[in-house]
Amino acid sequence: MMDPRPAVLALTAAVIALAPPVCPAPMPDQYSRGVDWLSRYGYLPPPDPRTGKLQTKEGIEKAIRQMQRFGGLKETGKLDSATLKLMSTPRCSLPDIVGTEDRLRRRRKRYTLSGLRWDKTNLTWSPSLPPNLKPDLVSTLMFHALQVWSDNTNIQFSGLQPKDAKVADIRISFARFLHDDGYPFDGKGGTLAHAFFPGTVEIAGDTHFDDEETWTYGGQDGAGTDLFTVAVHEFGHALGLSHSSVNPSIMMPYYQGAVGDIRSYKLPQDDVQAIQILYGEIKPKYFIDRTTPDPGSKDRCEGGFDAIGNIRGDVFFFKGPYFWRMQRGSLVSLNPAQITNFWIGLPQGTDKIDAVYERKTDSHIIFFIGSQFWVFKDTVALPGYPQPISKWGMRNQQVVEKVDAAFVWAHNGKTYIFSGGLFWRFTESQGGAVPRPDAEYPRNASLWKGAPANPDDIMSWGSAGDTYFFKGNSYWVVKSGGLDQDVIIPKSTAVDWMFCPPPPPTTKSAGSSCDCSCGVSGASRSFPTSRLIFISVLIMSLIRLG
């Protein structure tokens, strides 16, 4: 008789294979940690050690469903694998739920507010520094993370020196584990940072980052935690926003990875609506009142910019250690920004840019300062710079060591560099190698008829490929890339670009003489040609009628 055991075993294996998968129950320590997690982030009330009151099974399941709903998961009420994975995701230390279940329902409409806001719109901030990032980089990232919010509402931020940190509204620090605020950090991973809502208490607005994290900027996923992304989120708390369950929103509690180039990052609409509920919609900058004086008008309106460049469609005006930025036809701010806070890699104390342009072969940005040049990818200098301008091979009896202007001519895609009344043309190629001047250069800058031969800077602008020459407080437009425009009427940089009031009309001073002669030359000066023609036609008509 055959042994039936192999057949039974095979049948059993087949039944197991066909049976639906069963999710393993969480281990006791996972369950305990899950309950602690739900209490920490507001889904469960904290345990009461005085009464020994335990959490009920129904209450825990209800809290898990709320957590799953807030995190965009399927509402199972169980600590399943997806829920445990989300609970283990690095995140902000602040609770998701502040208040009752009824408030949770109301807060899920679109955006989430703490109910607190600053009673002023000019806020100060002061940073401290983590050990693994350069101080200039940290300050720049904080500056731009704050600017993300000020670009969308009526708030302005001013940085303070570290010695004045105690009086700052938003005090930024990097701390480890217990640090005297009731929200201890837990080492690498887990909680990343937290910030405190506006208010009258001393800690209001303070923003803390876990110093155990590997803070990075713009790195690959998994290489560290992007400081800019986390800072934007935490500053939302410092301004009065709670966590959001809307995707996309920077105020979602879980770390979402790097957001990319800080210059091009835009808040999701959910966050824009939330911050504008608290502080109002920002007044469009193209409605700026040109007749109202403003504090920064002197430097802006008197002209004399050191360099002007069209970079990614925005126009940057550099003067001394500052710059103004025009975006979509309007100034980002009437007040200038610090050059070294934005362009990471220029030496501290940089107080003059000679020329700047965007290289079309790879979109890198080239800065010329004195006898050196820098190459930037986005807002960060590439390694190995600065390098000497002599590498460009420009000579005029001797090597040229200072650049007056630089731009890419839209007419032919070539790069042009001006210095000392001469200009050189370069054919740049992919790969970023420093080009050599094209044959038969330099040439005299007077070939650009109607424009100044020694401009402050030049740029191509507009869909027609017009070339703009800037000098002093005036600019000249060479239309459609042509060199044959003998007469070009200069226009006011202050009025057309810097939102400054036009100068008052000039009037003749008392006692000035007037040429009232009736000779032919006097008549031509006193009467427009059209009026003379009209009078002549009238006289001829009267003769015919007579």
C-alpha positions in Angstrom: 0.0 0.0 0.0 1.3 3.5 -1.0 2.3 5.9 1.7 -0.4 8.7 1.7 1.8 11.3 3.4 3.4 12.9 0.3 0.0 13.4 -1.3 -1.3 15.0 1.9 1.7 17.3 2.1 1.4 18.3 -1.5 -2.3 19.0 -1.1 -1.6 21.1 2.1 1.1 23.1 0.2 -1.4 23.8 -2.6 -4.1 25.0 -0.2 -1.6 27.3 1.5 -0.4 28.7 -1.9 -4.0 29.4 -3.0 -5.1 31.0 0.4 -5.1 34.8 0.5 -2.1 36.3 2.2 -2.5 37.2 5.8 -0.8 40.4 7.1 1.2 39.4 10.2 0.1 41.1 13.4 2.4 43.7 14.8 4.8 42.5 17.4 4.1 43.6 21.0 6.9 46.1 20.9 5.7 47.5 17.6 2.2 47.9 19.0 3.6 49.7 22.1 5.7 52.0 19.9 2.7 52.6 17.7 0.6 53.8 20.6 3.4 56.0 21.8 3.7 57.5 18.3 0.0 58.2 18.2 0.2 59.9 21.5 3.2 62.0 20.6 1.7 63.3 17.4 -1.8 64.2 18.8 -3.9 61.2 17.7 -4.3 59.8 21.2 -4.4 61.7 24.5 -1.3 61.1 26.6 -1.5 58.4 29.2 -2.5 59.5 32.7 0.0 58.0 35.3 -2.1 59.2 38.2 -5.2 57.1 37.4 -3.5 54.4 35.5 -6.2 54.8 32.7 -5.4 52.7 29.7 -6.1 53.4 26.1 -9.1 51.4 24.8 -9.0 49.1 21.8 -11.7 51.2 20.1 -9.8 54.4 20.9 -6.6 53.1 19.5 -8.3 51.9 16.3 -10.0 55.2 15.9 -6.7 57.0 16.3 -5.0 54.8 13.7 -7.8 55.6 11.2 -7.3 59.3 11.8 -3.5 58.9 11.3 -4.1 56.9 8.1 -6.6 59.5 6.8 -4.2 62.3 7.5 -1.3 60.5 5.9 -3.3 59.5 2.8 -3.3 55.8 3.6 -6.2 53.3 3.4 -8.2 53.5 6.6 -7.9 50.0 8.1 -7.6 50.9 11.8 -4.7 48.4 12.0 -1.0 48.8 12.4 -0.4 47.3 9.0 2.9 47.4 7.0 2.0 50.7 5.2 1.1 52.4 8.5 4.2 51.2 10.3 6.3 52.3 7.3 4.8 55.8 7.4 5.3 56.0 11.2 9.0 55.2 10.6 9.4 58.0 8.0 11.6 61.0 9.2 9.3 63.9 10.1 8.7 67.1 12.0 8.5 66.8 15.8 5.3 68.9 16.1 1.9 67.0 16.5 -0.4 66.6 13.6 -3.5 67.0 15.7 -3.9 69.9 18.1 -7.3 69.9 19.7 -10.5 67.8 19.2 -11.7 65.5 16.5 -14.1 68.2 15.5 -11.2 70.5 14.8 -9.6 67.8 12.8 -12.6 67.7 10.5 -12.5 71.5 10.0 -8.8 71.6 9.4 -9.0 69.0 6.6 -10.8 71.4 4.3 -7.8 72.8 2.5 -5.1 74.2 4.7 -4.2 74.2 8.4 -3.7 77.1 10.7 -2.6 77.1 14.3 -4.8 80.0 15.2 -1.8 82.1 16.1 0.0 84.8 14.0 2.5 87.5 14.5 1.0 91.0 15.2 3.7 92.6 13.0 5.0 92.0 9.5 8.6 92.9 9.9 10.3 89.9 11.6 14.0 89.4 12.5 15.9 86.1 12.4 19.3 84.9 13.5 20.9 81.5 12.7 23.4 79.2 14.4 25.4 76.7 12.4 25.7 72.9 12.1 29.3 71.5 12.1 29.1 69.8 8.7 28.0 72.8 6.5 29.8 76.0 5.7 28.4 79.1 7.5 27.8 81.0 4.3 25.8 78.1 2.8 23.6 77.8 6.0 22.9 81.5 6.1 22.0 81.5 2.4 19.7 78.5 2.7 17.9 80.1 5.7 17.6 83.4 3.9 15.9 81.7 0.9 13.7 79.4 3.0 12.3 82.6 4.7 12.0 84.4 1.4 9.7 81.6 0.1 7.1 82.8 2.6 7.7 86.5 2.2 7.4 86.2 -1.6 3.7 85.1 -1.0 2.5 87.4 1.7 3.0 90.7 3.5 6.0 89.7 5.6 9.6 91.0 5.5 12.5 89.3 7.2 15.7 91.0 8.4 18.8 89.0 9.5 20.6 89.9 12.7 24.2 89.2 13.7 24.8 86.3 16.1 25.6 88.7 18.9 22.0 90.0 18.6 20.4 86.6 18.5 18.6 86.9 21.8 16.3 89.7 20.5 15.4 87.9 17.2 11.8 86.9 16.5 12.9 83.6 14.9 16.0 82.1 16.5 17.5 79.2 14.6 19.6 76.6 16.4 21.0 73.1 16.0 20.6 70.9 19.1 20.8 67.3 20.2 18.5 65.1 22.4 17.1 67.1 25.4 17.5 70.8 24.8 15.1 72.4 27.3 12.0 72.9 25.1 9.9 69.8 25.8 10.6 68.3 22.4 13.8 66.2 22.6 15.4 64.9 19.5 16.0 61.2 19.0 19.3 61.0 17.1 19.7 60.4 13.4 16.4 59.7 11.6 13.0 59.9 13.3 12.3 63.5 14.2 14.3 66.1 12.2 13.3 69.5 13.5 10.5 71.6 15.1 9.4 75.2 15.4 7.2 77.1 17.8 4.1 79.0 16.8 3.9 82.8 17.1 3.0 84.2 20.5 4.1 86.2 23.5 6.2 83.5 25.2 10.0 83.7 24.8 10.3 80.5 22.7 7.7 81.7 20.1 9.0 81.5 16.6 12.2 79.6 17.6 13.2 76.9 15.1 15.4 73.9 16.1 17.1 71.3 13.9 18.4 68.0 15.1 22.2 68.3 15.0 22.5 64.5 14.7 21.2 64.5 11.2 23.5 64.6 8.1 22.3 68.0 6.7 22.9 68.5 3.0 21.7 70.8 0.2 20.7 69.6 -3.2 22.2 66.1 -2.8 21.0 62.8 -4.0 18.1 61.1 -2.1 19.5 59.0 0.7 22.8 61.0 1.0 21.4 63.1 3.8 18.5 65.4 4.8 18.0 68.5 2.7 18.2 71.5 5.0 16.4 73.9 2.7 13.3 71.6 2.4 13.1 71.1 6.2 13.7 74.8 6.9 10.8 75.9 4.6 8.5 73.6 6.5 9.6 74.7 10.0 9.4 78.4 9.1 5.7 77.7 8.1 5.2 76.7 11.8 7.1 79.7 13.0 4.6 81.9 11.1 1.5 80.1 12.4 0.8 77.1 10.1 0.0 73.6 11.4 0.6 70.4 9.6 -1.4 69.7 6.4 -2.9 66.5 5.1 -3.1 67.9 1.5 -0.7 66.6 -1.1 1.2 68.5 -2.3 2.0 70.8 0.6 5.3 71.7 2.2 3.5 71.5 5.5 2.9 67.8 5.3 4.6 66.4 8.5 6.8 63.8 6.7 10.1 64.5 5.0 9.5 64.6 1.3 13.1 64.9 0.0 15.0 67.8 -1.7 12.9 70.3 -3.6 15.6 71.2 -6.1 16.9 74.6 -7.0 16.1 77.1 -4.3 15.8 79.9 -6.8 13.0 78.3 -8.7 11.1 76.6 -5.9 7.5 77.8 -5.5 5.1 77.1 -2.6 2.3 74.7 -3.4 -1.1 76.5 -3.7 -2.4 75.0 -0.5 0.5 76.7 1.4 0.1 80.0 -0.4 -3.6 80.1 0.5 -2.8 79.3 4.1 -0.2 81.9 4.6 -2.3 84.6 2.9 -5.2 83.8 5.2 -2.9 84.8 8.1 -1.1 87.8 6.6 -2.9 88.8 3.5 -2.2 88.7 -0.2 0.9 90.4 -1.3 0.5 93.5 -3.3 1.5 92.9 -6.9 4.9 94.6 -7.5 3.9 96.1 -10.8 1.4 98.2 -8.9 4.2 99.9 -7.0 3.5 103.6 -6.6 6.4 105.3 -8.5 5.7 108.7 -6.8 6.1 107.4 -3.2 9.6 107.7 -1.8 11.1 104.5 -0.4 14.2 103.8 1.8 16.2 102.1 -0.9 15.5 104.5 -3.7 18.8 106.4 -3.6 21.0 103.5 -4.6 18.4 102.1 -7.0 17.3 105.3 -8.7 20.7 107.0 -9.2 21.9 104.3 -11.6 25.5 103.5 -12.1 25.1 99.7 -11.9 28.3 97.7 -12.0 26.8 94.8 -14.0 23.5 93.8 -15.5 22.6 90.3 -16.7 19.7 88.3 -18.2 19.8 85.1 -16.2 17.1 82.5 -16.7 14.7 85.2 -18.0 15.2 87.4 -14.9 17.2 90.6 -15.0 19.8 91.1 -12.2 21.2 94.6 -11.5 24.4 94.5 -9.4 25.7 97.6 -7.5 28.3 97.4 -4.8 27.7 94.4 -2.6 24.0 94.2 -3.5 21.7 93.4 -6.4 18.1 93.9 -7.5 16.1 91.3 -9.4 13.4 91.9 -12.0 11.0 89.0 -12.5 8.2 88.9 -15.0 8.4 92.6 -15.5 8.4 93.6 -11.8 11.0 94.0 -9.1 11.1 91.2 -6.6 11.8 93.8 -4.0 12.5 97.5 -3.9 15.2 96.8 -1.4 18.4 95.0 -2.6 19.7 91.6 -1.6 23.2 90.8 -0.5 25.2 89.3 -3.4 27.1 86.7 -1.2 23.8 85.6 0.4 22.5 84.4 -3.0 25.5 83.5 -5.0 27.2 80.8 -2.9 31.0 80.7 -3.6 31.9 84.3 -4.2 34.3 85.5 -1.5 32.9 87.2 1.6 33.2 91.0 1.3 32.6 91.0 -2.5 31.6 94.6 -3.2 31.6 94.8 -7.0 30.7 92.6 -10.0 32.3 93.8 -13.2 30.2 91.7 -15.6 27.9 88.6 -15.7 26.2 86.5 -18.3 24.5 83.1 -18.7 26.4 80.7 -21.0 23.9 79.2 -23.5 25.8 75.9 -24.1 25.1 74.6 -20.5 23.2 77.4 -18.7 26.1 78.1 -16.3 26.5 81.6 -15.1 29.9 83.4 -15.5 31.0 86.2 -13.1 33.9 88.5 -13.9 35.4 90.3 -10.9 38.8 92.1 -11.3 41.3 89.8 -12.9 39.3 86.6 -12.1 36.2 84.8 -13.2 33.8 82.3 -11.5 31.5 79.7 -13.1 28.3 78.9 -11.3 25.8 76.1 -11.7 22.5 77.7 -10.5 23.5 79.7 -7.4 26.6 77.6 -6.4 30.1 78.1 -7.7 31.7 75.1 -9.4 34.9 73.6 -7.8 38.2 75.0 -9.0 37.2 78.6 -9.3 38.1 81.4 -9.4 40.5 81.3 -12.4 42.4 84.1 -14.1 40.8 86.0 -16.9 44.0 85.6 -18.9 42.7 82.1 -19.8 40.3 83.7 -22.2 43.2 84.8 -24.4 42.1 88.4 -24.8 45.0 90.7 -25.8 45.4 94.4 -26.8 49.2 94.8 -26.8 49.0 93.1 -23.4 46.8 90.6 -21.7 43.4 92.1 -20.7 42.7 91.6 -17.0 39.4 93.4 -16.5 36.1 92.9 -18.2 33.6 95.8 -18.7 30.7 93.9 -20.2 29.7 90.4 -21.4 26.7 88.9 -23.1 25.5 86.3 -25.6 24.2 88.0 -28.7 20.8 86.5 -29.6 21.4 87.4 -33.3 24.0 84.6 -33.7 24.5 82.9 -30.3 28.1 84.1 -29.9 29.5 85.4 -26.7 30.9 89.0 -26.7 33.2 90.5 -24.1 34.0 94.3 -24.0 37.0 95.9 -22.4 38.6 99.3 -22.8 36.6 100.3 -25.9 37.3 97.0 -27.7 35.3 93.8 -27.9 36.1 90.1 -28.6 33.8 87.4 -30.0 33.9 83.8 -28.7 32.3 80.6 -30.1 31.6 78.6 -27.0 31.1 74.8 -27.2 29.6 72.1 -25.0 31.8 70.9 -22.2 32.6 74.2 -20.5 36.1 74.7 -21.7 37.3 78.3 -21.7 37.1 79.4 -25.4 39.6 81.4 -27.4 38.7 84.6 -29.3 37.5 84.2 -32.8 39.9 85.3 -35.6 40.1 89.0 -36.5 39.3 90.1 -32.9 39.4 92.5 -31.0 37.5 95.1 -32.9 36.5 98.6 -32.0 33.3 98.9 -29.9 32.2 101.9 -32.0 31.0 99.3 -34.6 27.9 99.1 -32.4 26.6 102.4 -33.8 24.4 104.6 -31.6 25.4 102.8 -28.3 28.2 103.7 -25.8 31.6 102.2 -26.6 32.4 101.7 -22.9 29.1 100.4 -21.4 28.6 99.3 -17.8 27.2 96.0 -19.1 25.1 94.6 -22.0 22.4 91.9 -22.3 20.1 90.4 -24.9 16.4 90.7 -23.9 13.0 90.0 -25.4 11.7 87.7 -28.1 13.0 89.9 -30.9 16.6 89.5 -29.8 17.2 93.2 -29.0 20.5 94.1 -27.4 20.5 96.5 -24.4 23.5 98.7 -23.5 23.6 100.2 -20.0 25.7 103.2 -19.0 25.2 105.5 -16.0 21.5 105.9 -15.5 20.6 105.3 -19.2 20.1 102.4 -21.6 20.1 102.1 -25.4 18.2 99.4 -27.4 19.9 98.0 -30.5 16.9 96.5 -32.3 16.8 93.0 -33.6 20.6 92.5 -33.4 21.4 95.2 -36.0 24.6 97.3 -36.1 23.4 99.9 -38.5 21.4 102.2 -36.2 23.2 105.4 -36.2 20.8 107.2 -33.8 19.4 105.5 -30.8 17.6 107.6 -28.2 18.7 106.7 -24.7 16.0 105.9 -22.1 16.0 106.1 -18.3 17.1 103.0 -16.4 15.7 104.3 -13.2 12.2 104.9 -14.6 11.8 101.9 -16.9 13.6 99.3 -14.8 13.9 100.4 -11.2 10.3 101.8 -10.6 11.6 105.2 -9.8 9.6 108.4 -10.4 10.5 110.4 -13.5 12.6 113.5 -13.0 10.7 116.8 -12.8 10.3 118.7 -16.1 13.0 121.3 -16.7 11.9 124.9 -17.0 13.9 127.9 -18.2 15.3 130.0 -15.4 14.1 133.6 -15.0 15.8 136.1 -17.3 16.9 133.6 -19.9 16.9 134.9 -23.4 14.5 133.8 -26.2 15.3 133.7 -29.9 12.2 135.3 -31.4 13.6 136.1 -34.8 11.4 135.8 -37.8 14.0 134.6 -40.2 13.7 131.3 -42.0 16.0 129.5 -39.6 14.2 131.0 -36.6 10.8 129.9 -38.0 12.1 126.4 -38.5 13.1 126.3 -34.8 9.9 127.9 -33.5 7.2 126.1 -35.6 6.9 122.4 -36.4 7.1 121.5 -40.1 3.5 120.2 -40.1 2.2 123.6 -39.0 4.2 125.4 -41.7 2.7 123.0 -44.3 -0.8 123.7 -43.0 -0.4 127.4 -43.2 1.0 127.1 -46.8 -2.0 125.0 -47.9 -4.4 127.5 -46.3 -2.8 130.4 -48.1 -2.9 128.6 -51.5 -6.6 127.7 -50.9 -7.4 131.3 -50.2 -5.6 132.4 -53.4 -7.7 129.9 -55.5 -10.9 131.0 -53.9 -10.0 134.7 -54.4 
